[in-house]
Structure formats: C-alpha cells, structure tokens
C-alpha cells in the first residue's frame, strides 16, 4: 500500500495565526506570478475545481459561495467532505482558500454609521484570503492522509474513488496537494487517472518537500499527464525545504511564507508545495474559463510553454519548464498542442501494464484485455470411419505385406553374412600353413606335417619353404 502525506510542512505549527485585516498584504504571489494582472482577463467563472484533500471548512468567511459540492471518501468524514480528517485536518481549508478564496469585507467597514467601501472588482472584499481563481467553484473531496484511518479504508482505494467522483461531478481541474516518497503508484490508480484523461480533466499535483522527507518527486506527481508543481522561495529561487526535484516537474510556483484560511475562520502562515499546487490549479481554472473549448493538454501546454525558464536547460529537474506566469499563460500566442506535453497515462499503461489491464473508455471500469486472435486457421475435426470400413481386409493385407518384406530382408542379410564368412575361411587356410611353419625351427618336419594334415602327401616341401622364408625374415630383422 502506498503511504501518502500532505505536502506542506506547516509553519502554523509554531506560528501566530494571522488576522483578516493584514492577510491580503501577505499574498505576494498575486503580483509576482502575474495573477493580479491576469484577473483583468479571467477570474475562473464557471469552472469547477476539485480539491482532493483533508476536507474543507465550507463555513469559512472567505469561502462563502465557493463550495459547490463535496463527498467523503475516507469513511471517517461527513457526507459533504466538509469535516477535516487525517493527520492535518486543517490542510484542505488552507489549500481551498488559496485557490478560490473570495475574501470578505471587514465588519468595521460595514458597521452602522460607516461608509461602505466601493465593491471591489475582484472578490467579496479587501480582507481575508483572495484566491487565484476567485470566481471558480470548489468540490471538496475528503480523504484520510498521514495516519491510520479509523474506518480502515486505505489510500489505494480512496484516491481512485476520489478522482472518479470529481470527474463525474463536473470538475475541469483537480488539485492534489498530497504526495509520497515513492515514484510508483498502485495499479488501482491507473483506471481512475486514465478516466480523468479521457474526460479532458487537468490534474495538478504537488511535487513534495525535502523538509518532510521527499528528496525526489513522488506519486501522484509522477503520473504521466499530471502537472507536477515545484516550490519557490519569495525570491523566485527553488526552495530548499519546500520543494523536491525530479524530471516530472512541469512548472514552479511560490511555496514559502504562504497565507491561508484555517477551519473556524482563522488564518495561518504556512509553506510547502501543497500551497504552490493550488496557485497553479487556479491559473488552470482561469484559462479554462477564458477558453472553454481548450483541451486539458492545451491548458497544460500554455502553462509550461509560457513559464519563465530557469535553471540548467529546459525542462530541468529543479524548475521544470520554469516559473509560473499567469498573465502570459492567458495572453501569449501559443501553438495549439495536439497531445499533452507531459505524457499520457493511457500510453504508459499500454507499455508498463501490458497484458494486465486495459485503460477504460467512456467511463467503463477497467477490464481484462482480450486475447489476440489465433494466427493459424482452424480445421474441421476428423470424421470417424464407418463400422463397415473397420471390417475391411485392407489393414490385414498391409500388415502381412510388411511382415513378408521383413522376412526377405532378414534372409538376404543372413545369406550375405554366410558368403562373407566363407571367403574369410578360404583366405585363412594358406596363411595358416605359412604361419605355422614360421613358428617352428627352420625345416622342422612336424610343422610341415601339421600343415599338411588336411592336404595330400607331398605338401611337406611347402612347410619347408615356409621355414626357409621365416629364417630369411629373421635374418633380415637382425640385419636391420
């Protein structure tokens, strides 16, 4: 099972909560990332962004009218996903306010006898957190992260269910400010991310933080097609603590000294790519609002193509394609992309899960890949012979013929062996007489008689000749 955690080493753990009347001044990224200027073109109206996180406090004053729906996938939250769950229950509210906070007008400004300020062009008032896409709508999907879930439902099941629910409920952008120390992800996630890809949804994920143990980018930011976000400090340099590194990083955004809303109406300073991710998700919402027919691949392409390059080469493992520029992403002349420049989960599945599962189409659940068709042609089964054919004399005749042929072969072989043996015996007779003569003393009668025992009288001189030859041979040997 993959262990996931929220990607924000929260500075609020030892920091004093900020007040509403000074929080807006802390949102330095609105200017440095070109967001304030981008609001002249789009504020995210009509776009739903799903926040898969620890749950969102919908009652926060800066989120009034922002929450369009929700659900709990942990089994430990409430039905609408508005109860904080997991090790950091405040995390989801921090993320949501940075993404789609409306801000608010202070009570003192609207008190009896006071002159009400002119309605701002962006947000509900000058105080509190104003999000990157203040007219977008949020879908809160709560999941349990960072500790053991009392319901027993693990993250391998929660994440795919959360992604599918978000897609089915109209999310055009999904923000995932969570991650792991592993670059791999469970196979159970494949079909959900493939489903989101098939439904043209932009998924943005935090790259992770070194301070919380993520030296390299972890899942889900490593999934092909997902826009992974690295973290910057206030000077626009890669954050040492609040970022990680990896080739899957697509763009970088502010991740230090951030400000966001807390459950119950409070505020806090915090850091981490958990805060950088909603900045980028908000920009994606601005683009989708301005260009509603633009595909998810084209939205991602605009964000990374207009980023300000930084680091050694483009892309690189520290900054990705560069530093986020919201205004350029909305206005630059960027060629339309025909495919997601960050890859495709469907393509990855076909290569790496080959023979295991096929990516779903049209929302169907994943199914086993069909077996390939046979490359050989089928043949009809053999037809048994009729009973009459089995009584035919043909089989018996064939067997007898083979037996006769075998007898002939054996007879011919025996005859050949006898003839060869006779030739050998015939040639051995004279050789034997000479041999016997050579074994005895020169001219010895017994040897000649022995040799002549089978022949007529008068064979003795032959024995003598044999002895003479042997003697000559012996003399020749000694001479040599």
Buried (B, 14 or more C-beta within 10 A) or exposed (E): EBEBBBBBBBBBEEEEEBEBEEBBEBBBBBEBBBBBBBBEBBBBBEBBBBBBBBBBBBEBBBBBEBBBBBBBBBBBBBEBBBBBBBEBBBBBBBBBBBBBBBBBBBEEBEEEEEEEEEEEEBBBBBBBBBBBBBBBBBBBBBBBBBEEBEBEBBBBBBBBBBBBBBBEBBBBBBBBBBBBBBBEBBBBBBBBBBBBBBBBBBBBBBBBBBBBEBEBBBBBBBBBBBBBBBBBBBEBBBBEBBBBBBEBBBBBBBBBBBBBBBBEBBBBBBBBBBBBBBBBBBBBBBBBBBBEEBBBBBBBBBBBBBBBEBBEEEBBBBBBBBBBBBBBBBBEEBEEBEEBBBBBBBBBBEEEBEEEBBBBEEEEEBEEBEEEEEEEEEEEEEEEEEEEEEEEEEEEEEEEEEEEEEEEEEEEEEEEEEEEEEEEEEEEEEEEBBEBBBEBEBBBBEBBEBBBEEEEEEBBEBBBBBBBBBBEEEEEEEEE
